[in-house]
């Protein structure tokens, strides 16, 4: 009997220590506290997410997505904003952190799942490859140029401007073409 009480007592003490030592947070609390604050000595990058071209190709857009809920009237999913650049951050690392923080839906295919050995962005804000025609999908630019590397291979530098843009014509409408060796 005393042995059973001792075991129960130890279990209660362990549970109390575990509960007291654990910082429970809601999902909102987690994301709001896990983005870096910009200080005077922070290295920063500017990021935006836009789908302007969808507005010009509205008739090609999947009818289920023809709504302000999926395509904002001005094409801006995330206005240009500055974020802290962490050592080794890639364009993908930053996109993942920013979309989580702002609760923007994003889906990707891991680098190990394709022949390019880089993460592939399948969809952002419910706009996927082919959602707006056979040549549509997400691309990224850094300082106005389309890098010749996948987003998880492109390491960012202080002051870079990263734009995630939805193209409806394989990059011709966003200033950067994919394919044809580019």
C-alpha positions as CSV (number, residue, x, y, z in Angstrom):
1,X,0.0,0.0,0.0
2,X,2.8,2.4,1.0
3,X,4.6,1.5,-2.2
4,X,1.6,2.3,-4.4
5,X,1.2,5.7,-2.6
6,X,4.8,6.4,-3.2
7,X,4.6,5.6,-6.9
8,X,1.4,7.7,-7.3
9,X,3.2,10.6,-5.4
10,X,6.2,10.4,-7.7
11,X,4.0,10.4,-10.8
12,X,2.1,13.5,-9.5
13,X,5.3,15.3,-8.8
14,X,6.7,14.5,-12.3
15,X,3.4,15.6,-14.0
16,X,3.5,18.9,-12.0
17,X,7.1,19.5,-13.0
18,X,6.4,18.7,-16.6
19,X,3.3,21.0,-16.7
20,X,5.0,23.8,-14.9
21,X,8.1,23.6,-17.1
22,X,6.2,23.6,-20.4
23,X,5.3,26.8,-22.1
24,X,1.9,26.1,-23.8
25,X,1.0,28.5,-26.6
26,X,-1.8,28.7,-29.1
27,X,-0.8,28.6,-32.8
28,X,-1.4,32.4,-33.0
29,X,0.9,33.0,-30.0
30,X,3.6,30.7,-31.5
31,X,3.7,32.5,-34.9
32,X,3.5,36.0,-33.3
33,X,6.5,35.3,-31.0
34,X,8.7,33.5,-33.5
35,X,9.4,36.2,-36.1
36,X,12.6,38.3,-35.6
37,X,12.4,41.9,-34.5
38,X,14.4,44.2,-36.7
39,X,17.1,46.1,-34.8
40,X,19.6,48.7,-36.0
41,X,22.2,46.0,-36.6
42,X,19.9,43.5,-38.3
43,X,20.5,42.4,-41.8
44,X,17.2,42.5,-43.7
45,X,15.5,41.3,-46.8
46,X,12.3,42.7,-48.4
47,X,9.7,40.2,-49.4
48,X,6.4,40.5,-51.4
49,X,3.9,38.0,-52.8
50,X,1.8,39.1,-55.8
51,X,-0.6,37.6,-58.3
52,X,-1.3,40.7,-60.5
53,X,-1.2,38.8,-63.7
54,X,-4.1,36.6,-62.7
55,X,-6.3,39.7,-62.9
56,X,-5.3,40.1,-66.6
57,X,-6.0,36.4,-67.3
58,X,-9.2,36.2,-65.2
59,X,-11.1,34.1,-67.8
60,X,-8.3,31.4,-67.6
61,X,-8.5,31.2,-63.8
62,X,-10.2,28.1,-62.4
63,X,-13.8,29.2,-61.7
64,X,-13.5,27.9,-58.1
65,X,-10.8,30.6,-57.5
66,X,-12.5,33.5,-59.1
67,X,-13.1,35.3,-55.8
68,X,-11.4,38.1,-53.8
69,X,-10.8,35.4,-51.2
70,X,-8.2,33.8,-53.4
71,X,-7.2,36.7,-55.7
72,X,-7.1,40.1,-54.0
73,X,-8.5,42.9,-56.1
74,X,-5.1,44.6,-56.3
75,X,-3.2,41.4,-56.8
76,X,-1.2,41.9,-53.6
77,X,-1.2,38.8,-51.3
78,X,1.6,40.3,-49.2
79,X,2.8,43.8,-49.6
80,X,6.6,44.4,-49.6
81,X,7.8,44.1,-46.0
82,X,11.2,43.8,-44.4
83,X,12.3,40.7,-42.5
84,X,15.4,39.8,-40.6
85,X,17.9,37.8,-42.7
86,X,19.2,34.9,-40.7
87,X,22.6,33.3,-41.6
88,X,22.2,30.9,-44.5
89,X,18.6,31.9,-45.3
90,X,17.5,30.9,-48.8
91,X,14.6,32.4,-50.7
92,X,12.6,29.3,-49.6
93,X,13.5,29.7,-45.9
94,X,12.2,33.2,-45.9
95,X,9.0,32.4,-47.9
96,X,8.3,29.6,-45.4
97,X,8.8,31.8,-42.4
98,X,6.8,34.7,-43.9
99,X,3.8,32.6,-45.0
100,X,3.6,30.9,-41.6
101,X,3.8,34.2,-39.8
102,X,1.1,35.8,-41.9
103,X,-1.0,32.6,-42.1
104,X,-0.8,32.5,-45.9
105,X,-1.4,29.0,-47.3
106,X,1.7,27.6,-49.0
107,X,2.4,24.1,-50.3
108,X,5.7,22.8,-51.7
109,X,7.4,19.7,-52.9
110,X,10.6,18.8,-51.2
111,X,14.0,18.9,-52.9
112,X,14.3,15.1,-52.6
113,X,11.1,14.7,-54.6
114,X,12.2,16.2,-57.9
115,X,15.0,16.1,-60.4
116,X,16.1,19.7,-59.7
117,X,17.2,19.1,-56.1
118,X,15.4,22.2,-55.0
119,X,12.1,22.8,-53.3
120,X,9.3,23.4,-55.8
121,X,6.5,25.8,-54.8
122,X,3.3,24.1,-55.7
123,X,0.9,26.8,-54.5
124,X,0.6,30.0,-52.4
125,X,-2.7,31.4,-51.2
126,X,-4.5,28.5,-53.0
127,X,-3.1,29.5,-56.4
128,X,-1.4,26.5,-57.8
129,X,0.5,25.6,-61.0
130,X,-2.0,25.5,-63.8
131,X,-4.7,27.3,-61.8
132,X,-4.7,30.1,-64.4
133,X,-3.9,28.2,-67.6
134,X,-1.3,25.6,-68.8
135,X,1.7,28.0,-68.4
136,X,0.8,29.3,-65.0
137,X,2.7,28.9,-61.7
138,X,4.8,30.6,-59.0
139,X,8.2,32.2,-59.8
140,X,10.5,34.3,-57.7
141,X,12.8,37.3,-58.5
142,X,15.7,38.6,-56.5
143,X,16.5,42.3,-57.1
144,X,14.4,42.2,-60.2
145,X,16.1,39.1,-61.8
146,X,15.0,35.5,-62.0
147,X,17.8,33.5,-60.4
148,X,19.1,30.4,-62.3
149,X,18.7,28.4,-59.1
150,X,15.8,26.9,-57.2
151,X,14.5,28.8,-54.3
152,X,16.0,26.5,-51.7
153,X,19.4,26.8,-53.4
154,X,19.5,30.6,-53.6
155,X,21.1,32.1,-50.5
156,X,20.0,35.6,-49.8
157,X,22.2,38.6,-48.9
158,X,21.5,41.7,-46.8
159,X,19.3,44.2,-48.7
160,X,17.9,41.7,-51.3
161,X,14.4,42.3,-52.5
162,X,12.6,39.0,-53.1
163,X,9.4,39.0,-55.1
164,X,7.2,35.9,-55.4
165,X,5.0,36.4,-58.5
166,X,2.3,34.3,-60.1
167,X,2.9,34.0,-63.8
168,X,0.3,33.0,-66.3
169,X,2.6,32.8,-69.3
170,X,5.7,30.8,-68.1
171,X,7.4,34.0,-66.9
172,X,6.9,36.2,-70.0
173,X,4.4,38.3,-68.1
174,X,6.5,38.7,-65.0
175,X,9.9,39.7,-66.5
176,X,11.5,36.3,-66.3
177,X,11.1,33.3,-68.5
178,X,11.5,29.7,-67.4
179,X,12.4,27.0,-69.9
180,X,14.4,27.6,-73.2
181,X,17.6,27.4,-71.1
182,X,16.5,30.4,-68.9
